[in-house]
Structure formats: C-alpha cells, structure tokens
Amino acid sequence: MKNKNKAVWGTRFNSATSKIFEKIGASIDIDKRLFEEDILGSIIHAQMLVRQKIITKDKGNKIIKGLKKIRTEIRKNKFHFSKKYEDIHQNIEKRLFSIIGEDAGYLHIARSRNDQVITDFKLWIKKGSEEIVKKLNNLIKSFLKQSETNINTIMPGFTHLKNAQPISFAHYLLAYVEMFKRDKKRFISNINYIDECPLGVGALTGTSYKIDRNFTSKKLGFKKPTNNSIDSVSDRDFALDFLSSASICAMHISRFAEELIIWNSDVFKLIKIDDKMLTGSSIMPQKKNPDPAELIRGRAGKNFGSLQALLTTMKGLPLSYYKDMQEDKALVFHSYDTLLESIIITNELIKSLKPNKERMLALANEGFTTATDFADYLVQNNSLSFREAYKISAKLVNYAEKNKKKLNELNFKEVKKMKKNLNKNVMKVFDVRNSVNLKVSYGGTATKNIKKMIFKLRKEFK
C-alpha cells in the first residue's frame, strides 16, 4: 500500500525523496495551468491506443470517462493537487487510478512524460498566442480610432528628442500600429512553427508499439507529427520563440509608454490622460502621475528576463531531456501574464489620451522644423543641389535664431536676403500644415496618405 503514495518512478528507489528536493523538484504549482491540455492529450492518446488495438475499447472508454471526470473536478475547484506527485501529469494519473483502478496504468503505454509535457506545452502556447493576437487586434483598433480623430492635428516629429519636422499626430500613432502588426505576425508565425505534434516520441527514441502519430496530431489540431524523436524532447525553440515575440512586443509597448510619460510632462504638455489612468502623491497634493504608463514601461524588463533565463538554461544542455527544462513553463506563463496585462493597460491608456492640439501646433513651429522644406524648395525651384540648398537654409536658420524669430515669423524681405530671385510663394514652405501635406511619398505624413492608410487598416482590422 505504501508504494501507491510514491511517485510513479519510485519503484526503483529504497528511500523517500529529500524534502527540499521534493519542494524544488515539484512543478505542480506552475504546470497545473496545463490541465486542460494534459487531459485532452490523454483522451486523444487513449483513443489512438484503442484504434490501434493496443488496448481494448472497454479499457479505453473507462480511461476517457475517468479523465473527463477529473477535468470536471478541476474546473469546479474540487481537485486536490499534491506536491508529492510532482506535476500535473502524475497528479492526474494518480487520481485516475483512484477512480478506475488498475486500468489507469494502460494510459501510459507508448508515451513518456517527456513527450507528454511538450505536447501539453505546445498546445498551451498555441492557445496563449491566439489570445495575445486577439488582444493586439483590439489595441490596433483603439490606435486607429484615435488616429481617425487626429489626422489634422499637427505636432513636431522628433529625432534625438529634438524638434525635427512637422507631422500629423495620426501619423505618429500609425507608426505604433505598424509595430503591433509586426508583433501580431510574429505570434501567428510562431503558431505555424509550433504546429508539429511530439506526442508518441516517448522518452527520446520513439516506441515499439504500432501507434498512429498522424491520428493524434490531427485530433490535437497539429498539422503533422515531429520528424525526430530526440529533437522532439530536446526542443524548446517554440518556448523561446514565444518569449522572444513577447519581449519585442513588450519593448514596443514600453516605447509608447515612454512617449506618453514625456508628452504628459509639465515640460511638454502635449497630451492629457484621463484621471482613471493616473495616481496621486502621498505628500504633494497637486500631483497627477502617469503610473500605469510607468509600470508597463518597467514590466518590459520581466519579459526580457524570461527570454534571457531560458536561453541561458538551454545553451548548455546536450541532447535530449534534462530536469533544467522544467523551468521553461514558469518563464513562459509569467511572460504571458505580464504581456497580456500590459497590452490591456496600453489599450486603456490610448483610449484615455487627449491631445493638447494648440500646444502641439505651437511646438511644431519651434525648433525651425520647416528648414528642410525651405532647402527642398530651393532644389525644386532654383536648380540647386541639395547640399547648396542646405547651406542656404542653415544660413536662414542662423539668421532667425539670432533675431529670436521662428521661421514662420520671418517676412519675405528677410528670406530673400539668403537667395535672390525668390518668388513670394516661398513663404508657404514655413507653414507647418503645408509642410505636412507636402510629404506625399508613400508612407509619408501627408493628410491624403494618412486617410488612405487608415481606410486600408480599417478593412484589415474590422
């Protein structure tokens, strides 16, 4: 009777497992999140064993009925998880024994925990990636909605955090849409990469039973079985791909959060954020702090850390399976939870954002942002090389700076000092709205470009 309380591998051992090892060796607190995938994989495996006449139909039905009962117990929080049985697989197997008796032992024919856990984990990451894609779609729609109402809102574009050239605020926001689109593509690509089923490769060599891996692959929603049994149990690329995609997405979110923090500062005053997305100070009653933006900026480090941790774990492992790999699930689950919350918070932030249009326009006129437009005008209308025109424009900027004027505050007579034979229409180039609408090249900030892009994206993200 004592043996029934041991781990399944305990038959070979004469003494009980060290308590400290039992504590750190058990993964049940983490991998119990895999219960749906583990039970599904076991049901399909049992169906395959019956189909291949490896076990009888009666035994198969008993096993499947028992597994479904366990699934219901877990869903209703009536299942007791025990560290004594290490992981989700043994916890479920032990419960199955208590429900149907010794016939539960037939379920583990032609599989190992090695291929079992990777199958579960791949199924979970597929599901997790699909959820992130869904949340990214929602985020993109919110960015599009904010863009639609700000096509004619003019602000300075920055390089080196210095005013560079005038742009539409909508164009700025659409830059993040492109980032999130790439994030979405990465997760979708990962779902395609992951679409090979490892179930049936056993511990590392395959099995002598006449199993049907194509059947189990298809039933579990994979395109095909994996090709090499050793690689199958050694592989954690799919987890690294997920963590890499999550890290890049978190980096994009962090960049946007940084923008909001800067724009919302008392120095820039470019935006206002709804009070529900701000917090106060314990000592300064006037403060409204963008804490949610700061938190998601900081949380990106967690995503980066998970990726680095698994890369470090995997870099020194010979083929095939080692206990080190048990650390993968905590890293992936943590990264998933962190990223999903960050996407949701970012969605709330973009919805709560209101641009200070007057301040944006005023700042767009500071820093001589139309200097390049003046140089371009000289090239297009005075047959100059760009380098010649650049020097003349720089000379005009120096003049304006010396006289404490913005470029749009200069008169025609002052501009003409830089280059004779100029036409009065040159003065249009110093208008920031005109500057924006001159950028008609594909992907540029011109209003008509933005409208076309928003229309295109609206069709893509209905």
Residue pairs with C-beta under 8 A, 6 or more apart in sequence:
3 10
3 11
4 97
5 84
6 13
7 17
7 84
7 85
7 86
7 90
8 90
8 93
8 108
10 17
17 25
22 83
22 84
23 83
25 86
25 323
26 83
26 84
26 86
26 87
27 86
27 87
27 88
27 326
27 329
27 330
28 81
28 82
28 83
28 85
28 86
28 87
28 88
28 91
29 81
29 83
30 329
30 330
30 333
31 87
31 88
31 117
31 120
31 329
32 74
32 81
32 88
32 91
33 124
33 329
33 333
34 88
34 117
34 120
34 121
34 124
34 329
35 71
35 74
35 88
35 92
36 71
37 119
37 120
37 121
37 123
37 124
37 127
38 88
38 89
38 92
38 116
38 120
39 67
39 68
39 70
39 71
39 92
40 123
40 220
41 116
41 119
41 120
41 123
41 199
41 220
42 63
42 67
42 92
42 107
42 116
43 64
43 67
43 68
44 199
44 216
44 219
44 220
45 107
45 110
45 111
45 199
45 216
46 55
46 60
46 63
46 64
46 67
46 107
47 60
47 64
47 215
47 219
48 211
48 212
48 215
48 216
48 219
49 55
49 60
49 106
49 107
49 109
49 110
49 211
50 56
50 57
50 59
50 60
50 61
51 212
51 215
52 209
52 210
52 211
52 212
54 109
54 110
54 209
54 210
54 211
55 63
55 106
55 109
59 103
59 106
62 100
62 103
63 96
63 100
63 103
63 104
63 106
63 107
65 100
66 96
66 99
66 100
66 104
67 92
67 96
69 99
70 79
70 92
70 95
70 96
70 99
73 79
73 95
79 91
79 95
81 91
82 91
82 94
85 91
85 93
85 94
87 113
87 117
88 120
89 113
89 116
89 117
89 120
90 113
93 104
93 107
93 108
96 104
96 107
97 104
97 105
109 209
110 200
110 202
110 207
110 209
110 211
111 199
111 200
111 202
111 207
112 202
112 203
112 233
114 201
114 202
114 203
114 204
114 233
114 320
114 321
115 198
115 199
115 200
115 201
115 202
115 203
115 232
115 233
116 199
118 198
118 232
118 233
118 235
119 197
119 198
119 199
119 220
121 238
121 239
121 328
121 329
121 332
122 194
122 197
122 198
122 222
122 238
123 220
123 221
125 190
125 194
125 238
125 239
125 242
125 332
126 191
126 194
126 195
126 221
128 242
128 332
128 336
129 187
129 188
129 190
129 191
129 242
129 245
130 191
131 340
132 187
132 246
132 249
132 336
132 339
132 340
132 343
133 184
133 187
133 188
135 340
135 343
135 344
135 347
136 180
136 183
136 184
136 187
136 249
136 343
137 184
137 461
138 347
139 180
139 343
139 346
139 347
139 350
140 177
140 180
140 181
140 184
140 457
140 461
141 461
142 347
142 350
142 351
143 173
143 174
143 176
143 177
143 180
143 350
144 177
144 454
144 457
144 458
144 461
145 351
146 170
146 173
146 350
146 351
146 353
147 170
147 173
147 174
147 177
147 450
147 454
148 170
148 454
150 168
150 169
150 170
150 173
150 355
151 168
151 170
151 447
151 450
151 451
151 454
152 168
152 433
152 447
153 168
153 169
153 170
153 355
153 357
153 360
153 361
154 166
154 167
154 168
154 169
154 360
154 361
154 364
154 432
154 433
154 436
155 166
155 167
155 168
155 169
155 172
155 270
155 355
155 360
155 361
155 363
155 364
156 163
156 164
156 165
156 166
156 167
156 360
156 363
156 364
156 366
156 367
156 369
157 163
157 164
157 165
157 166
157 167
157 172
157 445
158 164
161 262
162 367
163 363
163 364
163 366
163 367
163 368
163 369
164 367
164 369
165 369
165 370
165 372
165 373
165 435
166 364
166 369
166 370
166 432
166 433
166 435
166 436
166 445
167 436
167 445
168 436
168 445
168 447
168 450
169 355
169 360
170 450
170 454
171 445
171 449
171 450
173 350
174 450
174 453
174 454
174 457
176 252
176 256
177 457
179 252
179 255
180 249
180 252
182 248
183 245
183 248
183 249
183 252
186 244
186 245
186 248
186 249
187 242
187 245
187 249
190 238
190 241
190 242
190 245
193 237
193 238
193 241
194 238
194 241
195 222
195 223
195 224
196 217
196 222
196 223
196 224
196 225
196 226
196 227
197 213
197 216
197 217
197 220
197 222
197 224
197 225
197 226
198 225
198 226
198 232
198 233
198 235
199 213
199 216
199 217
199 220
199 225
200 206
200 207
200 211
200 213
200 216
200 225
201 207
201 226
201 229
201 232
201 233
202 229
203 233
203 321
204 229
204 230
204 233
204 234
204 319
204 320
204 321
205 229
205 230
206 229
213 225
214 224
214 225
216 225
217 223
217 224
217 225
226 232
226 235
230 319
230 320
231 319
233 320
233 321
234 317
234 319
234 320
234 321
236 310
236 314
236 325
236 328
239 310
239 328
239 331
239 332
240 307
240 310
240 311
240 314
242 332
242 335
242 336
243 303
243 306
243 307
243 310
243 331
243 332
243 335
244 307
246 303
246 306
246 307
246 335
246 336
246 338
246 339
247 300
247 303
247 304
247 306
247 307
247 335
249 303
249 339
249 343
250 299
250 300
250 302
250 303
250 304
250 338
250 339
250 342
251 300
251 303
251 304
253 296
253 300
253 342
253 343
253 346
254 296
254 297
254 300
256 346
257 293
257 294
257 296
257 297
257 346
257 349
258 293
258 297
260 271
260 273
260 290
260 293
260 349
260 353
261 290
261 293
261 294
261 297
262 268
263 270
263 271
264 270
264 271
264 272
264 273
264 290
264 293
268 359
268 363
269 356
269 359
270 355
270 356
270 359
270 360
270 363
271 353
271 354
271 355
271 356
272 353
272 354
272 356
273 290
273 293
273 349
273 352
273 353
273 354
274 352
274 353
274 354
275 288
276 348
276 352
277 290
277 292
277 293
277 348
277 349
277 352
278 288
278 289
278 290
278 291
278 292
279 288
279 289
279 291
280 287
280 288
280 289
281 287
281 289
292 345
292 348
292 349
293 349
295 345
296 342
296 345
296 346
299 338
299 341
299 342
300 342
302 334
302 335
302 338
303 335
303 338
303 339
306 331
306 332
306 334
306 335
307 335
309 327
309 331
310 327
310 328
310 331
310 332
313 324
313 325
313 327
313 328
314 325
317 324
317 325
361 432
364 432
365 406
365 407
365 408
365 432
366 406
368 397
368 400
368 401
368 406
368 407
369 407
369 432
369 435
370 407
370 408
370 429
370 430
370 431
370 432
370 435
371 393
371 394
371 396
371 397
371 407
372 393
373 429
373 430
373 434
373 435
373 438
374 389
374 392
374 393
374 396
374 407
374 426
374 429
374 430
375 386
375 389
375 390
375 392
375 393
376 386
376 389
376 429
376 438
377 389
377 426
377 429
378 384
378 388
378 389
378 392
378 393
378 419
379 385
379 386
379 389
381 423
381 426
382 389
382 419
382 421
382 422
384 392
392 418
392 419
393 418
395 418
396 407
396 410
396 415
396 418
397 407
399 410
399 414
399 417
399 418
400 406
400 407
400 409
400 410
407 430
408 430
408 431
408 432
410 430
412 422
412 424
412 426
412 427
415 422
415 426
415 427
416 422
428 434
429 435
429 438
436 445
436 446
436 447
437 446
437 447
437 448
438 446
439 445
439 446
439 449
440 446
440 448
440 449
442 449
443 449
